[in-house]
Amino acid sequence: MRLLATLFSSFCILHSSFSAQPNLILFLADDLGYGDLGCFGHPIIQSPNLDAFAKQGVRLKQCYSGSAVCSPSRSALLTGRTPHRNGVYTWIAEGSEVHLRASEITLPSLLKKAGYSTCHSGKWHLNGLFNNSAQPQPGDHGYDWWLATQNNAGPSHENPNNFARNGQPVGQMQGYSAPLVVSEAITWLKEKRDASKPFFLAVWTHEPHYPIKSDPKFKALYPDLTDDIQREHHANVTQMDHAFGMLMKMLDEQKLAESTFVFFTSDNGPEGDGIQSPGRGSSGGLRGRKRDLHEGGIRVPGLARWPGKIKPGTTSDVPVIGSDMFPTMLGIASVEAPKDRTLDGVNALAALDGSATKLERPQPLFWRLHMAPNAKIAMRVEDWKILANAELTEFELYDLKDDPKETTDLKDKEPARLAEMKQKLIAHNTAINTEGPDWWQRLSPNGGTDPKKAGGKKKKKAE
């Protein structure tokens, strides 16, 4: 009888482990370019932890952010909706009325209702009134525990003093931003969460967004670099990689790795010109950088691991965008996505596990950015991409299959395709305009009031 009882108990434990909802981690770097990791071809930057992680899962060769700047990309990740639809149309300046509205349904809020413990650690940048009850804060969007900043770590990544934890200012912290936010996540995982529940953890580092500061031990890894700006940047990526490795090591030590889906990506392409100005990140040879809707501004590193579900050491050519993480993670957790609103993302698990070579998309891949001098709108359908100016009067057309670097504009050679894509782009853009708030029409590109556009209208009350 004792043997039968032992066998029955073992069966129950095994059955529980297989039937339990998986844990979920969304790790987001800031301003990390498509070519900024060793596993994406960088010849100098040392990223051993992410390189090892890439071999444990799938590397996405066509992973896109939801925008070419940070706040909109973050809003797409959490809502599954393209930024102009959810209202976060640009990067959010401190004090702006732009914010991720309470009317949006977020990934952590749905997971929390489904029994998940939830935590956010790192950059937030989804409201202008940070840690102010006048606008929703991380806790209002479904996080049980949060440590965050409004935008950048200040005054830099070294000893930042502008974090708040669960609504309370933290004061100056000792150390560097990425390891600090990962240490917070580790503490939450070990000591603060309800261990009887699955967890959703968002770790959003500030690295390598400027103004940067890197631990001397990481700068020492680049003794042959004579350009101090380049050394600081490359060390900053390594600092972020080190922090990622801290979290992966903890998952192994706590025997959580096998039951955890981890997705790593970046919010947009690299800062600066890559040559002289601050911002020495790499677009991997793609055209454009941050604030540009050409591929270098929106195609970013993408890595996913889910032991037993995603085959190690694989690559995927299927286009995946940040807004896909909302339905993908809900699908992995067996949580139903909302049906009362338009979702732009789709469940991309079939692209990650290799079971599909194409994703059916009711809504096309779409980007829109109103930031001079690159105010543009873009849409991708299969391998074709159309770009337009903000007024929808000038267009470019590219075949990304044969020309991923967008060197040859085919609008004159493909007039029929251009006309078809143009019509679809204009119709799709018009439909999106009917859903989101009018912030993009009456506010400046950083979310502040633009007198030329305000027209004397009163500001809407925060939603």
Buried (B, 14 or more C-beta within 10 A) or exposed (E): EEEEEEEEEEEEEEEEEEEEBBBBBBBBBBBBBBBBBBBBEBEBBBBEBBBBBBEBBBBBBBBBBBBBBBBBBBBBBBBBBBBBBBBBBBBBBBEBBBBBBBEBBBBBBBBBEBEBBBBBBBBBBBBBBBBBEEBBBBBBBBBBBBBBBBBBBBEBBBBBEBBBBBEEEBEEBEEBBBBBBBBBBBBBBEEBBEEEBBBBBBBBBBBBBBBBBBBEEBBEBBEEBEEEBBBBBBBBBBBBBBBBBBBBEBBEEEEBBEBBBBBBBBBBBBBBEBEEEEBBBBBBEBBBBBBBBBBBBBBBBBBBBBBEBBEEEBEBEBBBBBBBBBBBBBBBBEBEBBEEBBBBBBBBBBBBBBEBEEBEBEBBBBBBBBBEEBBBBBBBBEBBBBBBEBEEEEBBBBBBEEBBBBEEBBBEEBEEBBEBBBEBBBEBBEEBBEBBBEBBBBBBBBBBBBEEEBEEEEEEEBE
